[in-house]
Amino acid sequence: PVTITLIAINVIVYLGQILVPGFTNSLFYANVGPNYEAGSILRVFTAGFAHSESQITHILFNMYSLFVLGTIIEPMIGKLRFVLLYVLSIFGGGLGVLYLAEIGTSVVGASGAIFGLMGAYLVLLRALKLDASQMYVLIGINLVIGFLPGIAWQAHVGGLIVGGAIALIYASTRRREKQLQQTALIVGLVVFLGALWVLANENLALM
């Protein structure tokens, strides 16, 4: 399953952070603009697979959440769609930091992706007309926790929005005859997210 593969990648990266001095410095993302390596688009994704070295609970909680949500969502939407959901939710988290956080904020962690999965599962439950009350509570609690010091709530919000949007596309185009429409909508979303990235970074580059 893709879920297990993603967990394995996160764990391997975390071990690298512990064993290789300075490795984390080449992974974290900071909303400092394109003129700095830490502000590159690649760093958004590397940061999404890295975690706090000093707080093992950071990776433990994220990987537990990934396992629980992934084993439910992946069979519902398929491997490829799940990978796309996960990766774009990481990017959504990066956009959240880029637009909402104080300039110079640095982040690591899969939390943006995890919130993307939460948002997606909420949308899928509603689309299937199943009880989503527990997901509302879970998301609400975790959003509140995100405002504690040292936690990038901005990444949570960004991931949640993008994950929910992707699931909305999946749910509204799940019939076989709508697959071309689904592809077009996903491509459109990617272009839109890319435009948001370019726009914000152009402004940072001028500062």
C-alpha positions in Angstrom: 0.0 0.0 0.0 1.1 3.6 -0.7 0.3 4.5 2.9 3.0 2.1 4.2 5.5 3.4 1.6 4.9 7.0 2.7 5.3 6.1 6.4 8.6 4.3 5.5 9.9 7.3 3.6 9.1 9.6 6.6 10.8 7.2 9.0 13.9 6.9 6.8 14.2 10.7 6.5 13.8 11.1 10.3 16.6 8.5 10.9 18.7 10.5 8.5 18.0 13.7 10.4 19.2 12.0 13.6 22.2 10.3 12.2 23.5 12.9 9.7 24.6 16.3 11.2 23.0 19.2 9.5 20.7 17.1 7.4 17.6 18.9 8.7 19.1 22.2 7.5 18.8 21.0 3.9 15.2 19.9 4.3 13.2 22.6 6.1 11.1 25.2 4.3 10.9 28.9 5.2 8.7 31.6 3.6 11.6 33.8 2.7 11.1 34.0 -1.1 12.8 32.4 -4.1 16.1 34.2 -3.5 17.0 31.8 -0.7 17.4 28.1 -1.0 15.1 27.5 2.1 12.3 29.2 0.2 12.4 27.1 -2.9 9.4 25.0 -4.0 11.5 21.8 -3.6 11.9 22.6 0.1 8.1 22.6 0.6 8.1 18.9 -0.3 11.3 17.9 1.5 10.0 19.6 4.6 6.8 17.6 4.3 8.8 14.4 4.9 11.0 15.8 7.7 10.1 16.1 11.4 11.4 17.8 14.6 14.4 15.9 15.8 13.9 16.9 19.4 10.3 15.8 19.6 9.7 12.2 18.6 6.0 12.7 19.4 5.9 14.9 16.2 6.6 12.0 13.9 4.8 9.4 16.0 1.5 11.3 15.9 1.8 12.2 12.2 2.6 8.6 11.2 -0.2 7.2 13.4 -2.6 9.6 11.8 -1.3 8.8 8.3 -1.7 5.0 9.0 -5.3 5.4 10.3 -6.5 7.8 7.6 -4.5 6.3 4.8 -5.8 2.7 5.3 -9.3 4.1 5.1 -8.9 6.6 2.2 -6.5 4.8 -0.1 -8.8 1.9 -0.8 -11.7 4.4 -1.4 -9.9 6.5 -4.1 -7.1 4.3 -5.3 -3.3 4.5 -5.1 -2.6 7.2 -7.7 -5.3 9.5 -6.5 -4.1 9.0 -2.9 -0.5 9.9 -3.8 -1.8 13.0 -5.6 -4.0 14.0 -2.6 -1.0 13.5 -0.2 1.5 15.4 -2.2 -0.8 18.3 -3.1 -1.8 18.6 0.5 1.9 19.0 1.4 2.0 21.9 -1.1 -1.2 23.3 0.4 0.5 23.4 3.7 3.4 25.2 2.2 1.0 27.8 0.7 -0.6 28.2 4.1 2.8 29.1 5.6 3.6 31.3 2.6 0.5 33.4 2.9 -0.5 33.3 6.6 2.7 33.0 8.6 5.1 35.7 9.6 7.9 36.1 7.0 10.9 33.9 7.9 8.9 31.2 9.6 10.6 27.8 9.1 8.7 24.5 9.2 9.1 20.7 9.0 6.5 18.0 9.3 3.8 16.0 7.5 1.0 17.9 9.3 -0.1 19.7 6.2 -0.6 16.4 4.4 -2.3 14.9 7.5 -4.8 17.8 7.6 -5.3 17.3 3.9 -6.3 13.7 4.5 -8.6 14.8 7.3 -10.3 17.4 5.0 -10.5 14.8 2.2 -12.1 12.2 4.5 -14.6 14.7 5.7 -15.7 15.6 2.2 -15.8 11.9 1.2 -18.0 11.0 4.2 -20.4 13.8 3.3 -20.5 12.8 -0.4 -21.4 9.3 0.6 -24.0 10.6 3.0 -22.3 9.0 6.0 -22.0 10.4 9.5 -19.2 13.0 9.6 -19.7 14.4 13.1 -16.7 12.7 14.5 -14.5 14.1 11.8 -15.8 17.6 12.5 -14.8 17.2 16.1 -11.4 15.7 15.3 -10.5 18.5 12.9 -11.8 21.1 15.3 -9.7 19.8 18.2 -6.6 19.5 16.0 -7.0 23.0 14.6 -7.2 24.4 18.1 -4.1 22.4 19.2 -2.3 23.9 16.2 -2.4 27.3 17.9 0.0 26.1 20.6 3.5 27.7 20.5 5.9 26.0 18.0 3.1 24.6 15.8 2.5 25.9 12.3 -1.3 26.2 12.3 -0.9 27.9 8.9 0.2 24.6 7.3 -2.7 22.8 8.9 -5.2 25.3 7.4 -3.6 25.2 3.9 -3.4 21.4 3.9 -7.0 21.1 5.1 -8.4 23.4 2.3 -6.4 21.8 -0.5 -7.2 18.2 0.7 -10.9 19.1 0.9 -10.9 20.6 -2.6 -9.2 17.6 -4.1 -11.7 15.2 -2.5 -14.6 17.4 -3.7 -13.3 17.0 -7.2 -12.9 13.2 -6.7 -16.4 12.9 -5.2 -18.2 15.0 -7.9 -16.5 13.1 -10.8 -16.3 9.6 -9.5 -18.4 8.1 -12.3 -16.4 6.5 -15.1 -17.7 8.8 -17.8 -16.5 11.8 -15.8 -12.8 10.8 -15.6 -11.7 13.3 -18.2 -13.5 16.0 -16.3 -11.8 14.9 -13.1 -8.3 15.1 -14.8 -9.1 18.6 -16.2 -10.2 19.8 -12.8 -7.2 18.4 -11.0 -4.9 20.0 -13.6 -6.8 23.3 -13.2 -6.3 23.1 -9.4 -2.6 22.4 -9.8 -2.2 25.4 -12.1 -4.2 27.6 -9.6 -2.0 26.5 -6.7 1.1 27.1 -8.8 -0.1 30.6 -9.6 -0.6 31.4 -5.9 2.9 30.2 -5.2 4.4 32.4 -8.0 2.4 35.4 -7.0 3.4 35.3 -3.3 7.0 34.6 -4.1 7.2 37.5 -6.5 6.1 39.8 -3.8 8.6 38.4 -1.4 11.4 38.8 -3.9 10.6 42.5 -4.1 10.9 43.0 -0.4 
